[in-house]
Amino acid sequence: NLEHTVPALNDANNFLGKIAAKNGRVLFVGTKRSAREAIAEAALSCGMPFVNKRWLGGMMTNFRTVKQSVRRMKDIQKSFEEGVEERLSKKESLMLRRELEKLEGSLGGIANLERLPDAIFVIDVGHEKIAIAEARKLGIPVVGIVDSNNDPDGVDYVIPGNDDSLRAIQLFAGSVADSIIEAKTAAAGVAPREEAPAEEAASAE
């Protein structure tokens, strides 16, 4: 329903834009298959962290441990860049490569997240219940796309919309990313780029 979706999306974008303007971090979350690529693309376009493969339990509530895993990932990446494979057996090299792939799959999108996010943006609130529960526990605001078959409980900024359509997911995530870019450039005193209107994202339903 456009008359509900457009104002809700505008409110959410304004809220996230204010966070971004103050150098805050918005964590994009979309781990279901149809959302993975769109979430990564949108987050990368606006310089924000993302989780698009699997939400590891404790990713926010046990952030210190997660940061240790990120450090391990970066150490392995650096060792490969420095030619560690020349000093390892084929088996050791393969095991290290597999460990790196696993870490990058889970944590690659939050490699540069030095502290807990200031808000999370979730594509499918029904699919990301653990992430939302962790955010609630820590008092981190949640912005979420809520389809008619999902419960908006625990979501601070509810955007009624289709969370299954690939085009809708791309447009919602893209609209949020554009708002973040616009807010960051405005805060830096740079003219913002042209932004797709919220109506376009809403009409993708």
N, C-alpha and C positions, 0 to 999 in steps of 0.2 A: 504494500500500500504506500504509494509515493508520498501522500500527505503526511504520513508518520515517518517514513524513512529519511526524506530529505532534511527536515529540521533536526532529527536525531543525529544524522551524519555530520551536519554543520556544527552542532554542539560539540560532538566528539572531536572533530577536527580543530575547533577553536581551543578546546582543552589541551589536546596533544601539542598544538602549535605553541601554546604558552610555555609548556614544559621544554620544548625544543629551543625556544628563543632564549631560555636561561641555561642552555647547554645541558639540559636534562636528557636522560636516556629512556627511550621507549622500546620495549622488547616486543618484537613481532612474533606471534606464535600461531603456527598452522601446520600440524603434523600429519593430517590425513593426506592421502596420496594426491587428491585433486587440488590441494592448496599449496603443496610444497614449493613448486617452482615460482608461483606468483608471490608467495611470502618472501622467499629469498631475494627475488628480483626487486620487489618494492623496498625491502629493508636496505639492501645494498645501495639502491638509488638515492636514499636519503641519509646514508651513513649511520644506520641504526642496527643494533644486534638482532638476531633472530634464532628461533628454534623451529626447524621444519622436518626433522626426521622422527625423533622420539623424545618425549619429555621424560628426563630421568628424575625419579622421585628425589626430592631434596635439592633440585637445581637452584632454588632460591632459599629455601629454609635451611639448607646445609651448604651455603654458598662458599664457605671457606674451603671445604673439601673439593668442591667443583673447581675452584681456582687452582688447587694443587694439580688436578687432572689437566687443566688447561696449560699449566706450566710444563707438565710432562709432555704434552702434545707439542708445545713450542720447542722443547729441548730436542725431541726426536726430529722435528722438522729441520732444526739447525744442524743436527748431526748428519743428516742426509745431504744437506747443502755443502757440508764440509768434507763429504766423501767417506763417510763411515763404512759404506758397503765394501770398500776396498780392504778393510781390516776385519771383516766378518766372513764367516762361512756362509754358503748359500742358504742353509737352513736358518741360521741366526738372522740373516738379512731379511728373509721372507717373514719370519715371526715379527720382527720389528716393523716391517712394512704393514703387516696385518694389524698390529696394535695401533699404528698411526692412522690407518684407514678407519678403524673403529672409533678412535678418539675424534677424528675430524668429522665423521658422520654425526656424532652426538654433540660435539662442542665447537665445531668450526665456526658457527654463526655467532658464538658469544666469546670468541677468542680475545676480543678487545674490550670486553665488559669488565671494567675494573671494580665496579661496585654494583650493588643491587639496582635494578632499574627504577625509574620514577613512576612508570606506568607500564601496563602490558596491553597490547592490542591483539585480540583473539578472533580468529575466523569462525570457528565452530565451537560454541560454548559447551555443547553436549559432549564433544570429543575431547575437550581440554579441561576436564573437571579438576584434575590434579593441579595443573598450573593455576587455575582460578582459586582453588583452596589454599595453595601456598601464598598467593598474592594477598588473599583476605587475611590470612594469619599474620602477615607482615605489614598490613595496612597499606599495601600498594594498590592504587586505583586500577580498575579493570575496565577496558573498553572492548565491547564484543558485538559481533554480528549474531543476532538471535533469530533463528528461524522459528516458524510457527509451532514446530514440534519440540522446541526446547524451552527450558525453564530459565528465566532471566535472573534468578536468585544469585546474588554474589557479584553481579555485574553493575558497576557504577554508571556507565554510559551505555545504554542499550540501543543498538542500531537494528531495528527490525528489518530482516532481509534474507535473501536466499543464500545459504552457505554451501550449497551443492553445485550450483552452476559455475563452471570455470570462468566464464566471462564476468559473472557477478563478483566472484572472488578477486579477479584481476582488477576490476574497477574499484571495489571497496578498498583494497590494499593500495592501489595506485592513488586514490583520492587522499587517503591518510598520508602517504609518502609525499605527495605534492604539497599538502598543507604544512608538513614538517619542513620541507625545503623552503617554502615561501616564508615561514616564520623565521627560520635560521638566516636566510638572506636579508630579510627585513631588519632583523636584530643586528646584522653586520653592516647595515647601511647600503646594501646592494639591491638594485632593482630586481624583484622576483620574476621568475619565468612565468609564462602563461600557464594557468592551471585549468584542468578539466573540471567543469562544474559538478557539484554533488548530484545534480539531477541525472547526469549521465550514469553515474554509478548506481543510483537508485533504479533507473529505468532498465537496468540489466536483469531485473527480476523476471 
